[in-house]
Amino acid sequence: MIKVVGVKFKTGGKLYYFAPNQNETYERNVPVIVETARGVEYAWVAHGVKEIEEDKIVPPLKPILRVATAKDTEKYKAYEAKKPEYIRICKEKIFKHELPMKLVDCEFSFDNGKVTFFFTSETRVDFRELVKDLASAFHTRIDLRQVGIRDETKYLGGIAPCGRVCCCAGNMPEFKKVSVKMAKIQNLSLNPGKISGLCGRLMCCLGYEIEHYTEASKQMPKIGSEVGTPEGRAIVASVNMLKMEVKVKREDESGGWLYKDYPVSELRFKKPAPKKQEEEEDDEDETV
């Protein structure tokens, strides 16, 4: 076992482990100065000292240099205040060089040794001249990193269709695989406008309850199939996998349809045989 402190560099960001200082205590959300592969960085404590298995860390374990002082915090806030101006100048340089790229965000190393600009682009971009121009303007080392469209939304944030802050910007350290099959299993509309997030890709939340829906779908009859009910044979009109209920319909004497809800446990039908692992892999839909 090894003692570590969990640290994050931004809200909703990935959790990283650092070695604690024996002479300091670490409370949640307290700012700290840490040593990383990119240099010295300003971060926040996600959780205090705890012991974990050594195989859960990537050696060597970098140290927490100190709890951030008031001077450190002032320095960090000064960097954040400069971001709009740096982004404005970088956009002007991009326009000047006529590059097919969209600037998303920028970050400053805490030792002021480097400025990193993040951008999106549909193609590979030759930005060598842009880097020279930016280095001349800012008199520091410049790093340009191309990110994906999901990362753009994570950096910029926004309000999702559900009315909450986008998951990727608020509480999702890492992106997880999402597929159209998840929407199908949950009986959601396959209209791209209904299942897509601000980034234009499938909503991350499709994967939150997929385990429940996957297991529940194995207990449900197919829509349009015939099932036995306490009142006789009927046709499945819809299923509710949260309540584990099935809505069925049967024709009445006048030729219309009568609808009624039943718990799935009260119905008689032949459950589909479980697929083999190879068949399930072949049936996977491509991630969008």
Buried (B, 14 or more C-beta within 10 A) or exposed (E): EBEBBBBBBEEBBEEBBBBBBEEEEBEEEBBBBBBBEBEBBBBBBBBBBEEEEEEEBEEEBBEBBEBBEEEBEEBBEEBEEBBEEBBEBBBEBBEEBEBEBBBBBBBBBBEBEBBBBBBBEEEEBEBEEBBEBBEEBBEEBBBBEBBEBBBBBBBEBEEBBEEEBBBBBEEBEEBEEBBBBBBEBBBBEEEEEEBBBBBEBBBBBBBEBBEEBBEBBEEBBEEEEEBEBEEEEBBBBEBBBEEEBBBBBBEEEEEEEEEBEBEBEEBEBEEEEEEEEEEEEEEEEEEE
